[in-house]
C-alpha cells in the first residue's frame, strides 16, 4: 500500500501540565486525540502511521515516521490548542511490523 491522504477530526484535547524550566521560563502544550473522518472505513482495522500536513502548526512537532494510528484513532502533542471538531489533513502510510 502506498502513502495516501485523508481527513481526521479532533475528538479530544487535553492540556498538559506546565513545566518550569528556569525562573520565568515555563512550557506547556496539549495532547490532541483524533479519529479518521474520511475515508474512515479504509483505516479502521490495521495499523498505520499518520502525519498531519495541515494545520502546519501541528505538523512541525511530529516524529519523522509519523504517529501510530490504530483502529482509525491516534494522538499527538501540540504546542497550540486546537478545538474539538477541527479537521486535520493527514498523510497515511502502512505500519510495517517486524514480528
trRosetta pair geometry for C-beta under 8 A, 3 or more apart (Angstrom, degrees):
i j d omega theta_ij theta_ji phi_ij phi_ji
1 4 7.7 -58 168 -15 99 110
1 93 7.8 158 107 -157 96 52
1 94 4.8 110 64 -41 114 123
2 93 7.9 -59 163 -121 34 81
3 91 5.7 8 179 176 113 106
3 92 6.7 155 -158 78 63 46
3 93 4.5 -29 -100 -84 84 95
4 91 7.4 163 87 -159 29 62
4 92 5.1 -23 66 61 79 100
4 93 7.9 153 19 -78 60 50
5 53 7.5 -42 -130 16 107 144
5 89 6.9 -8 -171 -175 110 88
5 90 6.8 156 -156 86 62 48
5 91 5.6 -40 -99 -105 71 58
5 92 6.8 161 -103 11 16 89
6 36 6.1 -21 148 -142 143 96
6 37 7.4 157 161 53 95 70
6 38 6.1 -173 -162 93 83 54
6 39 6.3 -102 -121 22 111 60
6 43 7.0 -61 -54 -9 171 145
6 50 7.9 -67 53 -125 112 117
6 89 8.0 162 87 -155 36 50
6 90 5.4 -22 66 66 80 96
6 92 5.5 30 6 -22 115 130
7 36 7.7 97 83 -163 50 58
7 37 4.5 -54 107 64 94 114
7 38 4.7 21 45 46 107 92
7 87 5.4 -16 -170 -168 109 109
7 88 7.0 145 -161 72 56 49
7 89 6.3 -32 -103 -101 69 53
7 90 7.2 152 -104 19 18 87
8 34 4.2 63 148 156 125 123
8 35 6.3 162 -159 79 88 25
8 36 5.5 -57 -104 -99 80 36
8 37 5.7 156 -128 -3 20 91
8 50 7.2 65 -38 178 143 157
8 52 7.9 -85 42 -99 125 89
8 74 7.4 -50 -137 43 158 103
8 87 7.2 144 75 -159 42 56
8 88 4.5 -20 63 60 94 104
8 90 5.4 38 -6 -11 112 134
9 34 6.3 165 80 -155 33 83
9 35 5.8 -23 59 61 85 80
9 36 8.0 24 15 122 79 11
9 37 4.4 96 -26 -67 98 118
9 85 6.4 -22 -169 -141 103 31
9 86 7.3 150 -154 77 57 39
9 87 6.0 -32 -98 -100 65 62
9 88 7.5 -170 -79 15 17 83
10 13 6.5 17 173 -54 123 99
10 32 5.9 -60 -130 -168 107 103
10 33 7.2 102 -161 76 63 52
10 34 5.2 -47 -98 -96 46 89
10 82 5.4 -162 -87 118 163 119
10 83 6.7 128 79 93 144 38
10 84 5.5 -135 111 -123 98 36
10 85 6.3 -34 63 29 90 23
10 86 4.5 26 11 51 127 86
10 87 7.8 -117 -3 -64 83 19
10 88 6.7 98 -50 -26 85 109
11 33 5.0 -64 66 108 93 98
11 34 6.1 149 5 -116 86 28
11 35 5.2 50 -35 -5 133 106
11 73 7.7 -41 22 -133 145 107
11 84 6.5 28 -164 -141 17 92
12 32 7.7 158 87 -159 56 40
12 33 4.0 15 53 44 95 123
12 84 6.7 19 -90 -101 27 107
13 30 5.5 -10 -171 -175 94 126
13 31 7.4 158 -157 79 45 51
13 32 5.6 -7 -109 -108 79 68
13 33 7.4 -141 -67 23 38 76
13 81 6.4 83 171 -155 146 82
13 82 6.1 -169 -95 69 136 71
13 83 7.1 -75 -14 -123 149 21
13 84 6.2 -128 -2 -56 102 77
14 30 6.5 148 76 -162 45 69
14 31 4.5 -8 59 54 102 100
14 33 7.7 55 -6 -16 98 102
15 28 6.9 5 -177 169 90 121
15 29 8.0 167 -156 98 54 31
15 30 5.8 -41 -104 -103 47 77
15 81 7.7 -19 -90 -97 90 110
16 28 5.6 172 79 -167 87 71
16 29 4.7 12 32 65 130 71
16 30 6.3 -145 -5 -84 89 21
16 31 6.2 103 -60 -25 96 89
16 77 7.6 14 -39 -136 144 100
17 28 7.0 -120 119 -122 24 95
18 26 5.1 9 -179 178 107 123
18 27 7.3 157 -155 78 61 32
18 28 4.5 -41 -98 -71 66 115
19 26 6.6 157 78 -157 41 70
19 27 5.4 -20 60 61 94 84
19 28 7.0 158 13 -77 71 59
20 25 7.1 106 -164 82 60 59
20 26 5.1 -35 -99 -98 59 86
21 25 4.5 -59 64 111 102 108
21 26 6.8 178 9 -98 80 28
21 27 6.2 48 -29 -4 116 104
22 25 4.4 29 54 39 84 120
29 77 5.6 32 136 -175 142 97
29 78 6.1 165 -178 82 98 42
29 79 5.4 -59 -119 -106 100 42
30 77 7.2 143 79 -160 48 54
30 78 4.7 -25 67 66 99 95
30 79 7.7 -43 21 47 86 1
30 80 7.4 -45 18 99 126 22
30 81 5.4 121 -48 -101 154 62
30 82 7.3 -179 102 19 152 75
31 75 5.8 15 176 177 95 120
31 76 7.6 171 -154 87 58 26
31 77 6.0 -36 -101 -100 62 61
31 78 7.6 158 -99 19 15 82
32 58 7.1 -45 33 -126 159 128
32 75 6.4 165 84 -154 48 68
32 76 5.5 -18 59 63 98 74
32 77 7.5 146 14 -117 85 10
32 78 5.0 46 -20 -10 122 126
32 82 5.7 35 -113 43 133 121
33 73 7.0 1 -175 -174 91 104
33 74 7.7 175 -150 95 54 36
33 75 4.7 -28 -98 -97 64 97
34 73 7.1 169 90 -151 44 61
34 74 5.9 -16 63 65 88 77
34 75 7.1 152 16 -94 70 44
34 76 7.6 -11 10 14 114 97
34 88 5.8 -27 -137 22 158 137
35 40 7.6 24 149 -124 91 111
35 72 5.8 42 -163 133 79 93
35 73 4.9 -24 -102 -100 78 81
36 39 7.4 -18 166 88 121 33
36 40 4.4 148 110 -115 104 65
36 43 5.1 153 -76 69 163 122
36 44 7.2 -123 50 -70 139 74
36 69 7.4 83 -49 -177 104 140
36 72 4.1 -88 18 -161 116 95
36 73 7.5 -102 -3 -66 77 43
37 40 6.3 -58 176 -62 10 102
37 87 6.6 -57 16 -127 161 94
39 42 4.4 48 106 6 113 121
39 43 7.2 122 89 -1 74 93
40 43 6.9 -92 -162 48 30 88
40 44 6.3 46 155 -58 71 109
40 72 5.8 48 -161 -147 77 143
41 44 5.7 -44 -144 -2 34 125
43 46 7.2 -84 -151 54 54 81
43 48 5.7 -50 -148 2 112 147
43 69 6.7 2 164 121 125 133
43 72 5.2 120 103 -97 88 77
43 92 6.5 -86 -96 -156 143 152
44 71 6.0 17 -168 -162 59 53
44 72 4.4 -12 -102 -36 63 123
45 71 7.3 33 -95 -108 23 58
46 94 7.2 -22 130 -135 136 88
46 95 7.6 -179 148 40 93 93
47 68 6.4 -20 -168 -163 104 97
47 69 7.0 151 -160 78 53 56
47 70 5.5 -15 -107 -97 81 77
47 94 7.8 78 91 -168 66 61
47 95 4.0 -60 121 51 101 133
47 97 7.4 90 53 -57 136 101
48 68 7.7 141 80 -157 39 51
48 69 4.7 -19 68 60 88 108
48 92 5.2 3 166 -167 140 95
48 93 6.5 151 -166 75 87 33
48 94 5.9 -65 -114 -113 75 33
48 95 5.6 -157 -110 -16 15 92
49 65 5.5 -82 -148 149 155 85
49 66 3.6 113 166 73 101 127
49 67 6.8 136 -157 61 68 30
49 68 6.2 -41 -100 -94 65 47
49 69 7.0 155 -113 10 13 88
49 92 7.4 151 80 -154 49 47
49 93 5.1 -17 60 64 98 89
49 94 7.6 20 15 96 84 15
49 95 5.3 122 -34 -78 82 86
50 66 5.3 166 70 177 24 125
50 67 5.6 -36 64 62 80 85
50 69 4.8 56 -11 -33 116 127
50 74 5.6 -163 40 11 129 167
50 90 4.6 -2 -171 -179 109 133
50 91 6.9 155 -154 76 57 47
50 92 5.4 -16 -100 -99 81 70
50 93 8.0 171 -81 22 37 65
51 59 7.0 59 165 -136 89 83
51 62 5.6 139 -135 124 82 161
51 66 4.2 -97 -56 -107 83 100
51 67 7.3 137 -86 11 47 79
51 90 6.4 149 73 -157 39 76
51 91 4.9 -7 56 51 96 97
52 55 7.3 -9 158 51 121 51
52 58 4.4 -29 102 110 155 115
52 59 5.0 -131 96 -80 85 68
52 62 6.5 169 30 -52 88 141
52 76 6.9 -136 -16 49 124 165
52 88 5.1 -60 -127 -176 106 120
52 89 7.1 97 -163 74 63 55
52 90 5.5 -46 -99 -97 47 81
53 59 5.9 53 -128 -98 23 131
53 89 4.8 -64 66 107 95 100
53 90 6.3 157 5 -113 87 23
53 91 5.7 80 -42 -24 120 93
54 59 7.1 0 -65 -42 28 126
54 88 7.1 167 85 -161 57 53
54 89 3.9 27 47 38 99 119
55 58 5.4 88 73 10 82 99
55 59 7.2 -146 106 -12 43 94
55 82 7.4 177 30 -100 133 120
55 88 7.2 -78 9 -120 70 74
56 59 5.1 -55 -147 31 42 120
56 60 6.8 45 161 -31 70 98
57 60 6.7 -52 -159 18 27 110
57 78 7.2 61 127 -160 95 101
57 79 6.9 -116 174 58 97 97
57 80 5.0 -18 156 29 143 132
58 61 6.8 -75 -164 37 41 99
58 62 7.5 51 150 -44 69 106
58 76 6.8 88 -172 102 106 135
58 78 5.3 -35 -111 -111 86 109
58 80 7.8 -101 -63 53 71 95
58 82 7.0 0 -64 -47 127 137
58 88 6.8 -55 72 -129 158 119
59 62 6.4 -53 -163 3 39 120
61 76 7.4 133 96 163 101 108
61 77 5.8 -100 137 91 132 91
61 78 6.5 160 52 -111 145 40
61 79 6.2 159 -51 -21 147 96
62 66 6.3 -1 165 -125 126 42
62 67 6.2 -91 -145 -34 106 97
62 76 6.3 -26 -101 -150 91 136
63 66 6.4 -54 76 34 88 10
63 67 6.7 126 32 -69 102 60
66 91 7.6 -119 -99 81 136 90
66 93 6.9 149 10 37 154 104
67 74 5.0 114 120 177 115 130
67 75 7.2 -138 177 74 139 37
67 76 4.9 -93 -72 -80 160 104
68 74 6.5 177 94 -122 43 106
68 95 6.2 48 -128 -92 88 149
69 72 6.7 6 167 -136 109 14
69 73 6.6 165 -157 76 78 24
69 74 4.0 -61 -98 -55 77 118
69 92 7.4 -49 33 -128 147 98
70 73 6.5 -31 71 60 62 77
70 74 7.4 120 17 -80 59 72
78 81 7.3 127 108 -93 123 22
78 82 6.3 -28 135 -7 172 104
82 86 4.8 -102 174 39 107 156
82 88 8.0 21 -171 -69 164 105
83 86 5.0 114 62 -37 72 107
